Amino acid sequence: MEANPILMAKITVSVVIGGFIVLLMLLYNLLVLKPKLQRQDPEMVKKISLCTSLSPGKPSYLSKDRGPLLGQGILSSNGPIWAHQRKIIAPELYTDKVKVVKQRTEASYEKDLLQMVHEGAKSCNDYYGLSTDSSRDKFIVDNCKNIYFAGHETTAITATWSLMLLAAHPEWQARARAEVLEVCGDSPPDANMLRNMKTLTMVIQETLRLYPPAAFVIRAALEDITFKDIMISKGMNIQIPVPILQQQCDLWGPDAHKFNPERFAHGIVGACKTPQAYMPFGVGPHVCAGQHFAMTELKVISTLILSKFCFSLSPGYQHSPAFRLVIVPEHGVTLRVRTA
């Protein structure tokens, strides 16, 4: 295959975790002769998101090309091993399990996520096909890497975009700060306080709409399947461009490209004609297991910053979203910060 020189110039190599080199999605799309169907039709997306079958699974490149990074963890696996991992990990990240540090330390009798992964490794032999210590170690390491990658980078980038948007829209920064001070006062946020922060939730939801962590949701047809009278052959990848879908004017209104958290005043259902078109955490059975934990992290980070500081964009800020492993500000975000 002859490479396009213009596209090749845009390829970025990312060195991640202990020197593992992971090629970005652009390189994969250029060089791998894999049939794919790219869809931004809301009705097609709705059918895919409501599908409860595991047949639209994770694409094979996640476990092959990115094997050194993801292994056979929850982000890359399919079938029984994925179901086993999800059963272990997801319950530990549900809303009722997400607690601030003080509450977690007081509930010392509860097992934490790492303990649950360790226990899950004891019964992983049926899925790896091995009954050795190495298979159990692999289960633990793979899922620890997956949890770190999925839970750290994405949340950090979303927090960055959120601060940028609040800095660019001081009226919303003032509204969010007023809510934080009214709900929390001088106390650190707890679970009940976070649930009462409606304005801050709207800000985060709008941030995730404009700058979702991933550029695409990709599912592989693990068998021949049909969506909306379209036959999708086994082995074909279904690619949904998330930023495009989440900024379609016919779904979100004429201000779809603008920052307007008010659109989420009545939740996701009230914000979009097709709620399934909002997918910052993915779709279907493989939706992000840690979405509630991520929202809690983002609220805590935003609350602590808003309660102490006012901030505005630096004149030197250059707005340039870059599609890497996640959607990042290419030149970073520089803020002018002062005490509130």
SELO-40007 format. One record per residue (C-alpha): residue number from 1; residue in one letter; x, y, z; chain. Coordinates in steps of 0.25 Angstrom, whole numbers. Example, Ala and Ser with C-alpha at 12.3 -4.5 7.8 and 13.67 -1.06 7.14 Angstrom:
zavex = 1; baba = a; px = 49; py = -18; pz = 31; lummi = A
zavex = 2; baba = s; px = 55; py = -4; pz = 29; lummi = A
This chain:
zavex = 1; baba = m; px = 0; py = 0; pz = 0; lummi = A
zavex = 2; baba = e; px = 6; py = 14; pz = -4; lummi = A
zavex = 3; baba = a; px = 5; py = 23; pz = 7; lummi = A
zavex = 4; baba = n; px = -1; py = 37; pz = 5; lummi = A
zavex = 5; baba = p; px = 11; py = 47; pz = 9; lummi = A
zavex = 6; baba = i; px = 2; py = 58; pz = 14; lummi = A
zavex = 7; baba = l; px = -5; py = 48; pz = 24; lummi = A
zavex = 8; baba = m; px = 8; py = 42; pz = 28; lummi = A
zavex = 9; baba = a; px = 13; py = 55; pz = 32; lummi = A
zavex = 10; baba = k; px = 2; py = 56; pz = 42; lummi = A
zavex = 11; baba = i; px = 5; py = 43; pz = 49; lummi = A
zavex = 12; baba = t; px = 10; py = 44; pz = 63; lummi = A
zavex = 13; baba = v; px = 17; py = 33; pz = 71; lummi = A
zavex = 14; baba = s; px = 13; py = 33; pz = 86; lummi = A
zavex = 15; baba = v; px = 22; py = 26; pz = 96; lummi = A
zavex = 16; baba = v; px = 14; py = 21; pz = 107; lummi = A
zavex = 17; baba = i; px = 16; py = 13; pz = 120; lummi = A
zavex = 18; baba = g; px = 30; py = 8; pz = 122; lummi = A
zavex = 19; baba = g; px = 35; py = 11; pz = 108; lummi = A
zavex = 20; baba = f; px = 24; py = 3; pz = 100; lummi = A
zavex = 21; baba = i; px = 21; py = 10; pz = 87; lummi = A
zavex = 22; baba = v; px = 7; py = 11; pz = 82; lummi = A
zavex = 23; baba = l; px = 4; py = 16; pz = 68; lummi = A
zavex = 24; baba = l; px = -8; py = 25; pz = 67; lummi = A
zavex = 25; baba = m; px = -21; py = 22; pz = 60; lummi = A
zavex = 26; baba = l; px = -17; py = 30; pz = 48; lummi = A
zavex = 27; baba = l; px = -6; py = 21; pz = 45; lummi = A
zavex = 28; baba = y; px = -15; py = 9; pz = 47; lummi = A
zavex = 29; baba = n; px = -25; py = 14; pz = 37; lummi = A
zavex = 30; baba = l; px = -14; py = 17; pz = 27; lummi = A
zavex = 31; baba = l; px = -7; py = 4; pz = 27; lummi = A
zavex = 32; baba = v; px = -16; py = -7; pz = 31; lummi = A
zavex = 33; baba = l; px = -25; py = -12; pz = 20; lummi = A
zavex = 34; baba = k; px = -37; py = -15; pz = 29; lummi = A
zavex = 35; baba = p; px = -51; py = -12; pz = 24; lummi = A
zavex = 36; baba = k; px = -59; py = -2; pz = 32; lummi = A
zavex = 37; baba = l; px = -72; py = 5; pz = 32; lummi = A
zavex = 38; baba = q; px = -72; py = 20; pz = 37; lummi = A
zavex = 39; baba = r; px = -86; py = 24; pz = 41; lummi = A
zavex = 40; baba = q; px = -92; py = 37; pz = 47; lummi = A
zavex = 41; baba = d; px = -106; py = 34; pz = 44; lummi = A
zavex = 42; baba = p; px = -113; py = 36; pz = 57; lummi = A
zavex = 43; baba = e; px = -123; py = 25; pz = 55; lummi = A
zavex = 44; baba = m; px = -112; py = 15; pz = 51; lummi = A
zavex = 45; baba = v; px = -105; py = 20; pz = 64; lummi = A
zavex = 46; baba = k; px = -117; py = 18; pz = 72; lummi = A
zavex = 47; baba = k; px = -119; py = 4; pz = 68; lummi = A
zavex = 48; baba = i; px = -104; py = 1; pz = 71; lummi = A
zavex = 49; baba = s; px = -105; py = 7; pz = 84; lummi = A
zavex = 50; baba = l; px = -117; py = 0; pz = 88; lummi = A
zavex = 51; baba = c; px = -112; py = -14; pz = 83; lummi = A
zavex = 52; baba = t; px = -110; py = -23; pz = 95; lummi = A
zavex = 53; baba = s; px = -103; py = -33; pz = 87; lummi = A
zavex = 54; baba = l; px = -88; py = -35; pz = 89; lummi = A
zavex = 55; baba = s; px = -86; py = -37; pz = 75; lummi = A
zavex = 56; baba = p; px = -82; py = -23; pz = 72; lummi = A
zavex = 57; baba = g; px = -69; py = -25; pz = 80; lummi = A
zavex = 58; baba = k; px = -56; py = -18; pz = 82; lummi = A
zavex = 59; baba = p; px = -47; py = -17; pz = 69; lummi = A
zavex = 60; baba = s; px = -36; py = -27; pz = 68; lummi = A
zavex = 61; baba = y; px = -25; py = -16; pz = 67; lummi = A
zavex = 62; baba = l; px = -27; py = -13; pz = 82; lummi = A
zavex = 63; baba = s; px = -22; py = -26; pz = 86; lummi = A
zavex = 64; baba = k; px = -12; py = -28; pz = 74; lummi = A
zavex = 65; baba = d; px = -5; py = -14; pz = 70; lummi = A
zavex = 66; baba = r; px = -7; py = -9; pz = 84; lummi = A
zavex = 67; baba = g; px = -5; py = -22; pz = 92; lummi = A
zavex = 68; baba = p; px = 8; py = -17; pz = 99; lummi = A
zavex = 69; baba = l; px = -1; py = -5; pz = 105; lummi = A
zavex = 70; baba = l; px = -14; py = -12; pz = 107; lummi = A
zavex = 71; baba = g; px = -12; py = -27; pz = 107; lummi = A
zavex = 72; baba = q; px = -25; py = -34; pz = 109; lummi = A
zavex = 73; baba = g; px = -31; py = -24; pz = 119; lummi = A
zavex = 74; baba = i; px = -45; py = -19; pz = 119; lummi = A
zavex = 75; baba = l; px = -42; py = -9; pz = 109; lummi = A
zavex = 76; baba = s; px = -38; py = -19; pz = 98; lummi = A
zavex = 77; baba = s; px = -44; py = -32; pz = 101; lummi = A
zavex = 78; baba = n; px = -57; py = -39; pz = 96; lummi = A
zavex = 79; baba = g; px = -66; py = -50; pz = 100; lummi = A
zavex = 80; baba = p; px = -65; py = -58; pz = 113; lummi = A
zavex = 81; baba = i; px = -52; py = -52; pz = 118; lummi = A
zavex = 82; baba = w; px = -58; py = -38; pz = 116; lummi = A
zavex = 83; baba = a; px = -71; py = -41; pz = 123; lummi = A
zavex = 84; baba = h; px = -62; py = -47; pz = 135; lummi = A
zavex = 85; baba = q; px = -54; py = -34; pz = 136; lummi = A
zavex = 86; baba = r; px = -66; py = -25; pz = 135; lummi = A
zavex = 87; baba = k; px = -73; py = -33; pz = 146; lummi = A
zavex = 88; baba = i; px = -61; py = -31; pz = 155; lummi = A
zavex = 89; baba = i; px = -58; py = -16; pz = 151; lummi = A
zavex = 90; baba = a; px = -71; py = -9; pz = 148; lummi = A
zavex = 91; baba = p; px = -78; py = -11; pz = 162; lummi = A
zavex = 92; baba = e; px = -66; py = -4; pz = 169; lummi = A
zavex = 93; baba = l; px = -68; py = 8; pz = 160; lummi = A
zavex = 94; baba = y; px = -83; py = 9; pz = 162; lummi = A
zavex = 95; baba = t; px = -89; py = 22; pz = 168; lummi = A
zavex = 96; baba = d; px = -91; py = 16; pz = 182; lummi = A
zavex = 97; baba = k; px = -77; py = 11; pz = 183; lummi = A
zavex = 98; baba = v; px = -71; py = 24; pz = 178; lummi = A
zavex = 99; baba = k; px = -67; py = 31; pz = 191; lummi = A
zavex = 100; baba = v; px = -57; py = 42; pz = 195; lummi = A
zavex = 101; baba = v; px = -45; py = 38; pz = 203; lummi = A
zavex = 102; baba = k; px = -51; py = 41; pz = 217; lummi = A
zavex = 103; baba = q; px = -62; py = 31; pz = 215; lummi = A
zavex = 104; baba = r; px = -54; py = 21; pz = 208; lummi = A
zavex = 105; baba = t; px = -44; py = 21; pz = 220; lummi = A
zavex = 106; baba = e; px = -56; py = 20; pz = 230; lummi = A
zavex = 107; baba = a; px = -61; py = 8; pz = 222; lummi = A
zavex = 108; baba = s; px = -48; py = 0; pz = 224; lummi = A
zavex = 109; baba = y; px = -56; py = -13; pz = 224; lummi = A
zavex = 110; baba = e; px = -59; py = -12; pz = 209; lummi = A
zavex = 111; baba = k; px = -50; py = -18; pz = 198; lummi = A
zavex = 112; baba = d; px = -45; py = -8; pz = 189; lummi = A
zavex = 113; baba = l; px = -43; py = -9; pz = 174; lummi = A
zavex = 114; baba = l; px = -29; py = -15; pz = 174; lummi = A
zavex = 115; baba = q; px = -34; py = -26; pz = 184; lummi = A
zavex = 116; baba = m; px = -45; py = -29; pz = 174; lummi = A
zavex = 117; baba = v; px = -36; py = -30; pz = 162; lummi = A
zavex = 118; baba = h; px = -27; py = -39; pz = 170; lummi = A
zavex = 119; baba = e; px = -38; py = -48; pz = 174; lummi = A
zavex = 120; baba = g; px = -43; py = -49; pz = 160; lummi = A
zavex = 121; baba = a; px = -30; py = -53; pz = 155; lummi = A
zavex = 122; baba = k; px = -32; py = -66; pz = 163; lummi = A
zavex = 123; baba = s; px = -43; py = -70; pz = 154; lummi = A
zavex = 124; baba = c; px = -37; py = -65; pz = 141; lummi = A
zavex = 125; baba = n; px = -31; py = -78; pz = 137; lummi = A
zavex = 126; baba = d; px = -44; py = -83; pz = 129; lummi = A
zavex = 127; baba = y; px = -42; py = -70; pz = 120; lummi = A
zavex = 128; baba = y; px = -27; py = -70; pz = 118; lummi = A
zavex = 129; baba = g; px = -27; py = -85; pz = 116; lummi = A
zavex = 130; baba = l; px = -15; py = -86; pz = 126; lummi = A
zavex = 131; baba = s; px = -15; py = -90; pz = 140; lummi = A
zavex = 132; baba = t; px = -2; py = -84; pz = 145; lummi = A
zavex = 133; baba = d; px = 3; py = -72; pz = 153; lummi = A
zavex = 134; baba = s; px = 7; py = -65; pz = 140; lummi = A
zavex = 135; baba = s; px = -7; py = -65; pz = 135; lummi = A
zavex = 136; baba = r; px = -12; py = -59; pz = 148; lummi = A
zavex = 137; baba = d; px = -1; py = -49; pz = 148; lummi = A
zavex = 138; baba = k; px = -5; py = -45; pz = 134; lummi = A
zavex = 139; baba = f; px = -19; py = -43; pz = 138; lummi = A
zavex = 140; baba = i; px = -15; py = -34; pz = 149; lummi = A
zavex = 141; baba = v; px = -5; py = -26; pz = 141; lummi = A
zavex = 142; baba = d; px = -14; py = -24; pz = 128; lummi = A
zavex = 143; baba = n; px = -25; py = -19; pz = 136; lummi = A
zavex = 144; baba = c; px = -17; py = -10; pz = 145; lummi = A
zavex = 145; baba = k; px = -11; py = -4; pz = 132; lummi = A
zavex = 146; baba = n; px = -25; py = -2; pz = 126; lummi = A
zavex = 147; baba = i; px = -31; py = 4; pz = 138; lummi = A
zavex = 148; baba = y; px = -19; py = 14; pz = 139; lummi = A
zavex = 149; baba = f; px = -20; py = 18; pz = 124; lummi = A
zavex = 150; baba = a; px = -35; py = 19; pz = 123; lummi = A
zavex = 151; baba = g; px = -36; py = 26; pz = 137; lummi = A
zavex = 152; baba = h; px = -25; py = 35; pz = 137; lummi = A
zavex = 153; baba = e; px = -22; py = 41; pz = 123; lummi = A
zavex = 154; baba = t; px = -36; py = 43; pz = 119; lummi = A
zavex = 155; baba = t; px = -41; py = 50; pz = 132; lummi = A
zavex = 156; baba = a; px = -28; py = 59; pz = 132; lummi = A
zavex = 157; baba = i; px = -31; py = 64; pz = 118; lummi = A
zavex = 158; baba = t; px = -46; py = 66; pz = 121; lummi = A
zavex = 159; baba = a; px = -42; py = 74; pz = 133; lummi = A
zavex = 160; baba = t; px = -33; py = 82; pz = 125; lummi = A
zavex = 161; baba = w; px = -44; py = 85; pz = 114; lummi = A
zavex = 162; baba = s; px = -54; py = 89; pz = 125; lummi = A
zavex = 163; baba = l; px = -44; py = 99; pz = 131; lummi = A
zavex = 164; baba = m; px = -42; py = 105; pz = 117; lummi = A
zavex = 165; baba = l; px = -56; py = 106; pz = 114; lummi = A
zavex = 166; baba = l; px = -59; py = 112; pz = 128; lummi = A
zavex = 167; baba = a; px = -48; py = 122; pz = 126; lummi = A
zavex = 168; baba = a; px = -53; py = 126; pz = 112; lummi = A
zavex = 169; baba = h; px = -67; py = 128; pz = 118; lummi = A
zavex = 170; baba = p; px = -66; py = 136; pz = 131; lummi = A
zavex = 171; baba = e; px = -81; py = 136; pz = 133; lummi = A
zavex = 172; baba = w; px = -82; py = 121; pz = 134; lummi = A
zavex = 173; baba = q; px = -70; py = 121; pz = 143; lummi = A
zavex = 174; baba = a; px = -77; py = 131; pz = 152; lummi = A
zavex = 175; baba = r; px = -89; py = 122; pz = 152; lummi = A
zavex = 176; baba = a; px = -82; py = 109; pz = 155; lummi = A
zavex = 177; baba = r; px = -73; py = 116; pz = 166; lummi = A
zavex = 178; baba = a; px = -86; py = 122; pz = 173; lummi = A
zavex = 179; baba = e; px = -92; py = 108; pz = 173; lummi = A
zavex = 180; baba = v; px = -79; py = 102; pz = 179; lummi = A
zavex = 181; baba = l; px = -79; py = 112; pz = 190; lummi = A
zavex = 182; baba = e; px = -94; py = 111; pz = 193; lummi = A
zavex = 183; baba = v; px = -93; py = 95; pz = 194; lummi = A
zavex = 184; baba = c; px = -80; py = 93; pz = 200; lummi = A
zavex = 185; baba = g; px = -77; py = 106; pz = 208; lummi = A
zavex = 186; baba = d; px = -63; py = 104; pz = 214; lummi = A
zavex = 187; baba = s; px = -64; py = 89; pz = 215; lummi = A
zavex = 188; baba = p; px = -58; py = 79; pz = 205; lummi = A
zavex = 189; baba = p; px = -68; py = 73; pz = 196; lummi = A
zavex = 190; baba = d; px = -75; py = 60; pz = 200; lummi = A
zavex = 191; baba = a; px = -84; py = 50; pz = 192; lummi = A
zavex = 192; baba = n; px = -97; py = 57; pz = 195; lummi = A
zavex = 193; baba = m; px = -91; py = 71; pz = 192; lummi = A
zavex = 194; baba = l; px = -86; py = 66; pz = 178; lummi = A
zavex = 195; baba = r; px = -100; py = 61; pz = 175; lummi = A
zavex = 196; baba = n; px = -106; py = 75; pz = 177; lummi = A
zavex = 197; baba = m; px = -97; py = 82; pz = 168; lummi = A
zavex = 198; baba = k; px = -106; py = 83; pz = 156; lummi = A
zavex = 199; baba = t; px = -99; py = 95; pz = 149; lummi = A
zavex = 200; baba = l; px = -85; py = 88; pz = 150; lummi = A
zavex = 201; baba = t; px = -91; py = 75; pz = 144; lummi = A
zavex = 202; baba = m; px = -96; py = 83; pz = 132; lummi = A
zavex = 203; baba = v; px = -83; py = 89; pz = 130; lummi = A
zavex = 204; baba = i; px = -76; py = 76; pz = 130; lummi = A
zavex = 205; baba = q; px = -86; py = 69; pz = 121; lummi = A
zavex = 206; baba = e; px = -85; py = 81; pz = 111; lummi = A
zavex = 207; baba = t; px = -70; py = 79; pz = 112; lummi = A
zavex = 208; baba = l; px = -71; py = 64; pz = 109; lummi = A
zavex = 209; baba = r; px = -80; py = 68; pz = 97; lummi = A
zavex = 210; baba = l; px = -71; py = 78; pz = 90; lummi = A
zavex = 211; baba = y; px = -58; py = 70; pz = 94; lummi = A
zavex = 212; baba = p; px = -61; py = 55; pz = 96; lummi = A
zavex = 213; baba = p; px = -48; py = 48; pz = 101; lummi = A
zavex = 214; baba = a; px = -48; py = 39; pz = 88; lummi = A
zavex = 215; baba = a; px = -50; py = 43; pz = 74; lummi = A
zavex = 216; baba = f; px = -57; py = 30; pz = 70; lummi = A
zavex = 217; baba = v; px = -65; py = 19; pz = 76; lummi = A
zavex = 218; baba = i; px = -61; py = 6; pz = 68; lummi = A
zavex = 219; baba = r; px = -68; py = -7; pz = 69; lummi = A
zavex = 220; baba = a; px = -64; py = -20; pz = 61; lummi = A
zavex = 221; baba = a; px = -75; py = -29; pz = 55; lummi = A
zavex = 222; baba = l; px = -71; py = -43; pz = 62; lummi = A
zavex = 223; baba = e; px = -81; py = -49; pz = 53; lummi = A
zavex = 224; baba = d; px = -90; py = -45; pz = 42; lummi = A
zavex = 225; baba = i; px = -100; py = -35; pz = 47; lummi = A
zavex = 226; baba = t; px = -111; py = -26; pz = 41; lummi = A
zavex = 227; baba = f; px = -113; py = -11; pz = 45; lummi = A
zavex = 228; baba = k; px = -124; py = -3; pz = 38; lummi = A
zavex = 229; baba = d; px = -125; py = -12; pz = 26; lummi = A
zavex = 230; baba = i; px = -110; py = -12; pz = 25; lummi = A
zavex = 231; baba = m; px = -102; py = -25; pz = 25; lummi = A
zavex = 232; baba = i; px = -89; py = -24; pz = 33; lummi = A
zavex = 233; baba = s; px = -80; py = -35; pz = 30; lummi = A
zavex = 234; baba = k; px = -72; py = -42; pz = 40; lummi = A
zavex = 235; baba = g; px = -58; py = -35; pz = 42; lummi = A
zavex = 236; baba = m; px = -63; py = -21; pz = 38; lummi = A
zavex = 237; baba = n; px = -61; py = -10; pz = 47; lummi = A
zavex = 238; baba = i; px = -72; py = 0; pz = 50; lummi = A
zavex = 239; baba = q; px = -66; py = 14; pz = 53; lummi = A
zavex = 240; baba = i; px = -75; py = 25; pz = 59; lummi = A
zavex = 241; baba = p; px = -68; py = 39; pz = 59; lummi = A
zavex = 242; baba = v; px = -72; py = 44; pz = 72; lummi = A
zavex = 243; baba = p; px = -69; py = 59; pz = 71; lummi = A
zavex = 244; baba = i; px = -76; py = 60; pz = 58; lummi = A
zavex = 245; baba = l; px = -89; py = 53; pz = 64; lummi = A
zavex = 246; baba = q; px = -89; py = 62; pz = 76; lummi = A
zavex = 247; baba = q; px = -88; py = 75; pz = 69; lummi = A
zavex = 248; baba = q; px = -99; py = 72; pz = 58; lummi = A
zavex = 249; baba = c; px = -108; py = 84; pz = 57; lummi = A
zavex = 250; baba = d; px = -120; py = 76; pz = 54; lummi = A
zavex = 251; baba = l; px = -119; py = 68; pz = 67; lummi = A
zavex = 252; baba = w; px = -114; py = 79; pz = 76; lummi = A
zavex = 253; baba = g; px = -119; py = 92; pz = 70; lummi = A
zavex = 254; baba = p; px = -113; py = 103; pz = 63; lummi = A
zavex = 255; baba = d; px = -103; py = 106; pz = 74; lummi = A
zavex = 256; baba = a; px = -98; py = 92; pz = 74; lummi = A
zavex = 257; baba = h; px = -83; py = 97; pz = 72; lummi = A
zavex = 258; baba = k; px = -84; py = 107; pz = 84; lummi = A
zavex = 259; baba = f; px = -82; py = 105; pz = 98; lummi = A
zavex = 260; baba = n; px = -96; py = 105; pz = 105; lummi = A
zavex = 261; baba = p; px = -97; py = 96; pz = 117; lummi = A
zavex = 262; baba = e; px = -112; py = 101; pz = 119; lummi = A
zavex = 263; baba = r; px = -115; py = 90; pz = 108; lummi = A
zavex = 264; baba = f; px = -113; py = 80; pz = 119; lummi = A
zavex = 265; baba = a; px = -123; py = 87; pz = 129; lummi = A
zavex = 266; baba = h; px = -133; py = 75; pz = 127; lummi = A
zavex = 267; baba = g; px = -122; py = 64; pz = 126; lummi = A
zavex = 268; baba = i; px = -117; py = 57; pz = 113; lummi = A
zavex = 269; baba = v; px = -131; py = 54; pz = 109; lummi = A
zavex = 270; baba = g; px = -135; py = 68; pz = 108; lummi = A
zavex = 271; baba = a; px = -122; py = 73; pz = 101; lummi = A
zavex = 272; baba = c; px = -122; py = 65; pz = 89; lummi = A
zavex = 273; baba = k; px = -133; py = 59; pz = 79; lummi = A
zavex = 274; baba = t; px = -126; py = 46; pz = 79; lummi = A
zavex = 275; baba = p; px = -120; py = 44; pz = 93; lummi = A
zavex = 276; baba = q; px = -112; py = 32; pz = 88; lummi = A
zavex = 277; baba = a; px = -104; py = 42; pz = 80; lummi = A
zavex = 278; baba = y; px = -98; py = 46; pz = 93; lummi = A
zavex = 279; baba = m; px = -87; py = 36; pz = 95; lummi = A
zavex = 280; baba = p; px = -74; py = 42; pz = 102; lummi = A
zavex = 281; baba = f; px = -73; py = 29; pz = 110; lummi = A
zavex = 282; baba = g; px = -76; py = 20; pz = 98; lummi = A
zavex = 283; baba = v; px = -89; py = 12; pz = 95; lummi = A
zavex = 284; baba = g; px = -96; py = -2; pz = 97; lummi = A
zavex = 285; baba = p; px = -91; py = -13; pz = 106; lummi = A
zavex = 286; baba = h; px = -77; py = -8; pz = 105; lummi = A
zavex = 287; baba = v; px = -80; py = 6; pz = 110; lummi = A
zavex = 288; baba = c; px = -69; py = 11; pz = 120; lummi = A
zavex = 289; baba = a; px = -70; py = 4; pz = 133; lummi = A
zavex = 290; baba = g; px = -64; py = 16; pz = 140; lummi = A
zavex = 291; baba = q; px = -73; py = 27; pz = 135; lummi = A
zavex = 292; baba = h; px = -79; py = 30; pz = 149; lummi = A
zavex = 293; baba = f; px = -65; py = 30; pz = 155; lummi = A
zavex = 294; baba = a; px = -60; py = 39; pz = 144; lummi = A
zavex = 295; baba = m; px = -71; py = 49; pz = 147; lummi = A
zavex = 296; baba = t; px = -69; py = 49; pz = 162; lummi = A
zavex = 297; baba = e; px = -54; py = 52; pz = 159; lummi = A
zavex = 298; baba = l; px = -57; py = 63; pz = 150; lummi = A
zavex = 299; baba = k; px = -67; py = 69; pz = 160; lummi = A
zavex = 300; baba = v; px = -57; py = 68; pz = 171; lummi = A
zavex = 301; baba = i; px = -45; py = 74; pz = 163; lummi = A
zavex = 302; baba = s; px = -54; py = 86; pz = 158; lummi = A
zavex = 303; baba = t; px = -60; py = 88; pz = 172; lummi = A
zavex = 304; baba = l; px = -46; py = 90; pz = 178; lummi = A
zavex = 305; baba = i; px = -41; py = 99; pz = 168; lummi = A
zavex = 306; baba = l; px = -54; py = 108; pz = 167; lummi = A
zavex = 307; baba = s; px = -55; py = 109; pz = 182; lummi = A
zavex = 308; baba = k; px = -40; py = 115; pz = 183; lummi = A
zavex = 309; baba = f; px = -37; py = 122; pz = 169; lummi = A
zavex = 310; baba = c; px = -42; py = 130; pz = 158; lummi = A
zavex = 311; baba = f; px = -36; py = 128; pz = 144; lummi = A
zavex = 312; baba = s; px = -36; py = 134; pz = 130; lummi = A
zavex = 313; baba = l; px = -29; py = 129; pz = 117; lummi = A
zavex = 314; baba = s; px = -15; py = 134; pz = 115; lummi = A
zavex = 315; baba = p; px = -13; py = 143; pz = 103; lummi = A
zavex = 316; baba = g; px = -3; py = 133; pz = 98; lummi = A
zavex = 317; baba = y; px = -13; py = 121; pz = 97; lummi = A
zavex = 318; baba = q; px = -14; py = 115; pz = 84; lummi = A
zavex = 319; baba = h; px = -27; py = 107; pz = 82; lummi = A
zavex = 320; baba = s; px = -23; py = 94; pz = 74; lummi = A
zavex = 321; baba = p; px = -30; py = 81; pz = 78; lummi = A
zavex = 322; baba = a; px = -22; py = 69; pz = 73; lummi = A
zavex = 323; baba = f; px = -27; py = 55; pz = 70; lummi = A
zavex = 324; baba = r; px = -17; py = 46; pz = 78; lummi = A
zavex = 325; baba = l; px = -20; py = 34; pz = 86; lummi = A
zavex = 326; baba = v; px = -30; py = 44; pz = 93; lummi = A
zavex = 327; baba = i; px = -34; py = 58; pz = 88; lummi = A
zavex = 328; baba = v; px = -24; py = 67; pz = 94; lummi = A
zavex = 329; baba = p; px = -20; py = 82; pz = 93; lummi = A
zavex = 330; baba = e; px = -8; py = 82; pz = 84; lummi = A
zavex = 331; baba = h; px = -1; py = 94; pz = 91; lummi = A
zavex = 332; baba = g; px = -7; py = 91; pz = 104; lummi = A
zavex = 333; baba = v; px = -16; py = 101; pz = 112; lummi = A
zavex = 334; baba = t; px = -9; py = 113; pz = 119; lummi = A
zavex = 335; baba = l; px = -18; py = 120; pz = 129; lummi = A
zavex = 336; baba = r; px = -16; py = 133; pz = 137; lummi = A
zavex = 337; baba = v; px = -20; py = 129; pz = 151; lummi = A
zavex = 338; baba = r; px = -23; py = 138; pz = 164; lummi = A
zavex = 339; baba = t; px = -29; py = 135; pz = 177; lummi = A
zavex = 340; baba = a; px = -44; py = 136; pz = 178; lummi = A
